Amino acid sequence: MLNIAVLVSGGGTNLQALLDAQAAGALHSGQITLVVSSKPGAYALTRAQACDVETAVLEKRETPEAYGEELLALLQAHGIALVVLAGFLKILSPNVIAAYRGRILNVHPSLIPAFCGEGFYGLRVHRAALERGVKVTGATVHLVDEIPDGGPILAQKAVEVLEEDTPETLQQRVMEQAEWLLLPQETEKLAARLAAGR
């Protein structure tokens, strides 16, 4: 079974969706064995510990490369085969991407190429969607490469924007109707492909 690491920075709702999918047997081609947070107080760490998943905190380093080297050492020490970014608010350095090319998933709260790239994360994405007046938004799961939110798209799911939406209500609905469904589904698909050597 493949070892999966989930990288987080905040509350860990997408991590919870993955842990729930694993508990239900929907995520079965790999197992979440490590959760790494860029912030020491992230609630995602509590969620991981409640499911007996090992955790680590890796805070800012002097350079992105130094951070990447420490992250790589951590991933390799745990035999990690697949990396999932679930609200991880750091851009991965090229050395990490090179070591795990084709094996890093990210979920983004918009229909890429809309409202994506550097600086677009969390409520900023939903605020931008509302300011632009779009009628449909959603979420995207994609492979990670050197361009922020630029890797190959694996799956997207549309979510309707309502007239009375605030960034907060829209964020919640996109999570419930798209992110929490797509991320476990695509993690399982990629884990199954990797396990089969494809």
DRENDO-1510 file (C-alpha; in Angstrom, 1 decimal, always signed):
<recs>
REC; n; res; u; v; w
REC; 1; MET; +0.0; +0.0; +0.0 .
REC; 2; LEU; +1.2; +3.5; -0.9 .
REC; 3; ASN; +2.1; +5.9; +1.8 .
REC; 4; ILE; +0.4; +9.3; +1.3 .
REC; 5; ALA; +1.4; +12.6; +2.9 .
REC; 6; VAL; -1.1; +15.5; +3.2 .
REC; 7; LEU; +0.3; +19.0; +3.4 .
REC; 8; VAL; -1.8; +21.5; +5.3 .
REC; 9; SER; -1.7; +25.0; +6.7 .
REC; 10; GLY; -5.1; +25.6; +8.4 .
REC; 11; GLY; -8.3; +24.0; +9.6 .
REC; 12; GLY; -7.9; +20.8; +7.6 .
REC; 13; THR; -11.4; +20.3; +6.2 .
REC; 14; ASN; -10.0; +18.8; +3.0 .
REC; 15; LEU; -7.8; +16.6; +5.1 .
REC; 16; GLN; -10.9; +15.5; +7.1 .
REC; 17; ALA; -12.6; +14.6; +3.8 .
REC; 18; LEU; -9.6; +12.4; +2.9 .
REC; 19; LEU; -9.5; +10.8; +6.4 .
REC; 20; ASP; -13.3; +10.1; +6.2 .
REC; 21; ALA; -12.9; +8.6; +2.7 .
REC; 22; GLN; -10.1; +6.4; +4.0 .
REC; 23; ALA; -12.2; +5.2; +7.0 .
REC; 24; ALA; -15.1; +4.5; +4.7 .
REC; 25; GLY; -12.9; +2.4; +2.3 .
REC; 26; ALA; -13.3; +4.8; -0.6 .
REC; 27; LEU; -9.6; +5.7; -0.4 .
REC; 28; HIS; -8.0; +2.3; -0.2 .
REC; 29; SER; -5.1; +2.2; -2.7 .
REC; 30; GLY; -3.0; +4.2; -0.4 .
REC; 31; GLN; -2.9; +5.2; +3.2 .
REC; 32; ILE; -2.4; +8.6; +4.8 .
REC; 33; THR; +0.6; +8.1; +7.0 .
REC; 34; LEU; +1.9; +11.6; +7.5 .
REC; 35; VAL; +0.4; +15.1; +7.8 .
REC; 36; VAL; +2.8; +18.1; +7.5 .
REC; 37; SER; +1.7; +21.6; +8.5 .
REC; 38; SER; +3.4; +24.9; +7.7 .
REC; 39; LYS; +1.9; +26.3; +10.9 .
REC; 40; PRO; +2.3; +24.9; +14.5 .
REC; 41; GLY; -1.3; +25.7; +15.6 .
REC; 42; ALA; -3.2; +24.4; +12.6 .
REC; 43; TYR; -6.3; +22.5; +13.6 .
REC; 44; ALA; -5.5; +20.1; +10.8 .
REC; 45; LEU; -2.9; +18.6; +13.1 .
REC; 46; THR; -5.6; +17.8; +15.7 .
REC; 47; ARG; -7.7; +16.1; +13.0 .
REC; 48; ALA; -4.7; +14.0; +12.0 .
REC; 49; GLN; -3.8; +13.0; +15.6 .
REC; 50; ALA; -7.4; +12.0; +16.3 .
REC; 51; CYS; -7.0; +9.4; +13.5 .
REC; 52; ASP; -3.6; +8.3; +14.8 .
REC; 53; VAL; -1.8; +9.8; +11.8 .
REC; 54; GLU; +1.8; +11.0; +12.4 .
REC; 55; THR; +2.2; +14.7; +12.2 .
REC; 56; ALA; +5.1; +17.1; +11.6 .
REC; 57; VAL; +5.4; +20.9; +11.6 .
REC; 58; LEU; +7.7; +22.6; +9.1 .
REC; 59; GLU; +7.8; +26.3; +9.5 .
REC; 60; LYS; +9.4; +28.9; +7.3 .
REC; 61; ARG; +13.1; +28.5; +6.5 .
REC; 62; GLU; +15.6; +31.0; +5.1 .
REC; 63; THR; +15.0; +30.1; +1.5 .
REC; 64; PRO; +12.3; +28.1; -0.4 .
REC; 65; GLU; +15.1; +25.7; -1.4 .
REC; 66; ALA; +16.0; +25.1; +2.2 .
REC; 67; TYR; +12.4; +24.5; +3.1 .
REC; 68; GLY; +12.1; +22.1; +0.1 .
REC; 69; GLU; +15.2; +20.1; +1.2 .
REC; 70; GLU; +13.8; +19.7; +4.7 .
REC; 71; LEU; +10.4; +18.7; +3.3 .
REC; 72; LEU; +11.9; +16.2; +0.9 .
REC; 73; ALA; +14.0; +14.6; +3.7 .
REC; 74; LEU; +10.8; +14.3; +5.8 .
REC; 75; LEU; +8.8; +12.8; +3.0 .
REC; 76; GLN; +11.5; +10.3; +2.0 .
REC; 77; ALA; +12.1; +9.3; +5.6 .
REC; 78; HIS; +8.5; +8.3; +5.8 .
REC; 79; GLY; +8.5; +6.4; +2.4 .
REC; 80; ILE; +6.0; +8.8; +0.9 .
REC; 81; ALA; +4.9; +7.9; -2.6 .
REC; 82; LEU; +2.1; +10.4; -3.1 .
REC; 83; VAL; +1.7; +14.0; -1.8 .
REC; 84; VAL; -1.6; +15.8; -1.5 .
REC; 85; LEU; -1.8; +19.6; -1.0 .
REC; 86; ALA; -4.9; +20.3; +1.1 .
REC; 87; GLY; -4.9; +24.0; +1.8 .
REC; 88; PHE; -1.1; +24.2; +1.9 .
REC; 89; LEU; -0.2; +27.9; +1.7 .
REC; 90; LYS; +3.3; +27.5; +0.4 .
REC; 91; ILE; +4.6; +27.2; -3.2 .
REC; 92; LEU; +6.6; +24.0; -3.5 .
REC; 93; SER; +10.2; +24.5; -4.5 .
REC; 94; PRO; +11.4; +22.9; -7.8 .
REC; 95; ASN; +13.5; +20.2; -6.0 .
REC; 96; VAL; +10.3; +18.8; -4.3 .
REC; 97; ILE; +8.3; +19.0; -7.6 .
REC; 98; ALA; +11.2; +17.2; -9.5 .
REC; 99; ALA; +11.4; +14.4; -6.9 .
REC; 100; TYR; +7.6; +13.8; -6.9 .
REC; 101; ARG; +6.7; +14.8; -10.5 .
REC; 102; GLY; +3.3; +13.4; -11.4 .
REC; 103; ARG; +2.7; +12.4; -7.8 .
REC; 104; ILE; +1.6; +15.7; -6.2 .
REC; 105; LEU; -2.1; +16.6; -6.2 .
REC; 106; ASN; -3.6; +20.0; -5.3 .
REC; 107; VAL; -7.2; +21.1; -4.9 .
REC; 108; HIS; -8.0; +24.7; -5.9 .
REC; 109; PRO; -11.3; +26.4; -5.1 .
REC; 110; SER; -12.2; +27.7; -8.6 .
REC; 111; LEU; -12.6; +26.3; -12.1 .
REC; 112; ILE; -9.0; +26.8; -13.3 .
REC; 113; PRO; -8.0; +28.8; -15.3 .
REC; 114; ALA; -10.3; +31.3; -13.6 .
REC; 115; PHE; -9.1; +32.9; -10.3 .
REC; 116; CYS; -5.9; +31.0; -9.9 .
REC; 117; GLY; -2.2; +31.4; -9.7 .
REC; 118; GLU; +0.0; +33.1; -7.1 .
REC; 119; GLY; -2.0; +35.1; -4.5 .
REC; 120; PHE; -5.3; +33.3; -5.2 .
REC; 121; TYR; -6.1; +31.2; -2.2 .
REC; 122; GLY; -8.9; +30.8; +0.4 .
REC; 123; LEU; -11.5; +33.6; +0.6 .
REC; 124; ARG; -9.5; +35.7; -1.9 .
REC; 125; VAL; -10.6; +33.3; -4.7 .
REC; 126; HIS; -14.3; +33.5; -3.7 .
REC; 127; ARG; -14.2; +37.3; -3.2 .
REC; 128; ALA; -12.7; +37.6; -6.7 .
REC; 129; ALA; -15.4; +35.4; -8.2 .
REC; 130; LEU; -18.2; +37.5; -6.6 .
REC; 131; GLU; -16.6; +40.8; -7.6 .
REC; 132; ARG; -16.4; +39.5; -11.2 .
REC; 133; GLY; -20.0; +38.5; -11.1 .
REC; 134; VAL; -19.6; +34.9; -12.3 .
REC; 135; LYS; -22.7; +32.7; -12.2 .
REC; 136; VAL; -20.8; +29.5; -11.8 .
REC; 137; THR; -17.6; +28.6; -9.9 .
REC; 138; GLY; -16.3; +25.3; -8.5 .
REC; 139; ALA; -13.2; +23.4; -7.7 .
REC; 140; THR; -10.3; +21.8; -9.6 .
REC; 141; VAL; -8.0; +19.0; -8.7 .
REC; 142; HIS; -4.8; +19.1; -10.7 .
REC; 143; LEU; -1.2; +17.8; -10.7 .
REC; 144; VAL; +1.4; +20.2; -9.4 .
REC; 145; ASP; +4.2; +21.5; -11.5 .
REC; 146; GLU; +6.4; +24.6; -11.4 .
REC; 147; ILE; +3.6; +27.0; -12.4 .
REC; 148; PRO; +1.2; +27.8; -9.4 .
REC; 149; ASP; -2.1; +26.1; -10.3 .
REC; 150; GLY; -0.7; +25.4; -13.7 .
REC; 151; GLY; -0.4; +21.6; -13.8 .
REC; 152; PRO; -2.6; +19.2; -15.7 .
REC; 153; ILE; -6.2; +19.2; -14.6 .
REC; 154; LEU; -7.6; +15.9; -13.4 .
REC; 155; ALA; -11.1; +16.8; -12.4 .
REC; 156; GLN; -13.4; +19.8; -12.0 .
REC; 157; LYS; -16.9; +20.3; -10.5 .
REC; 158; ALA; -19.1; +23.3; -11.0 .
REC; 159; VAL; -21.0; +25.0; -8.2 .
REC; 160; GLU; -23.7; +27.6; -8.7 .
REC; 161; VAL; -23.1; +31.1; -7.4 .
REC; 162; LEU; -26.2; +32.5; -5.6 .
REC; 163; GLU; -27.2; +36.2; -5.6 .
REC; 164; GLU; -27.0; +36.4; -1.8 .
REC; 165; ASP; -23.6; +34.8; -1.6 .
REC; 166; THR; -20.8; +36.2; +0.5 .
REC; 167; PRO; -17.2; +34.9; +0.1 .
REC; 168; GLU; -17.8; +32.8; +3.3 .
REC; 169; THR; -21.1; +31.2; +2.1 .
REC; 170; LEU; -19.6; +30.5; -1.3 .
REC; 171; GLN; -16.5; +29.0; +0.1 .
REC; 172; GLN; -18.5; +26.6; +2.3 .
REC; 173; ARG; -20.7; +25.5; -0.7 .
REC; 174; VAL; -17.7; +25.0; -2.9 .
REC; 175; MET; -16.1; +22.8; -0.2 .
REC; 176; GLU; -19.2; +20.8; +0.4 .
REC; 177; GLN; -20.3; +20.3; -3.2 .
REC; 178; ALA; -16.9; +20.1; -5.0 .
REC; 179; GLU; -13.7; +20.0; -3.0 .
REC; 180; TRP; -14.6; +17.3; -0.4 .
REC; 181; LEU; -15.9; +15.1; -3.2 .
REC; 182; LEU; -13.2; +15.6; -5.8 .
REC; 183; LEU; -10.1; +15.4; -3.7 .
REC; 184; PRO; -10.6; +11.9; -2.2 .
REC; 185; GLN; -11.9; +10.6; -5.5 .
REC; 186; GLU; -8.8; +11.9; -7.4 .
REC; 187; THR; -6.4; +10.8; -4.6 .
REC; 188; GLU; -7.7; +7.3; -4.9 .
REC; 189; LYS; -7.5; +7.3; -8.7 .
REC; 190; LEU; -3.9; +8.4; -8.7 .
REC; 191; ALA; -2.9; +6.1; -5.8 .
REC; 192; ALA; -4.4; +3.2; -7.7 .
REC; 193; ARG; -2.5; +4.2; -10.9 .
REC; 194; LEU; +0.8; +4.5; -9.0 .
REC; 195; ALA; +0.2; +1.2; -7.1 .
REC; 196; ALA; -0.3; -0.5; -10.5 .
REC; 197; GLY; +2.9; +1.1; -11.8 .
REC; 198; ARG; +1.2; +3.2; -14.4 .
</recs>
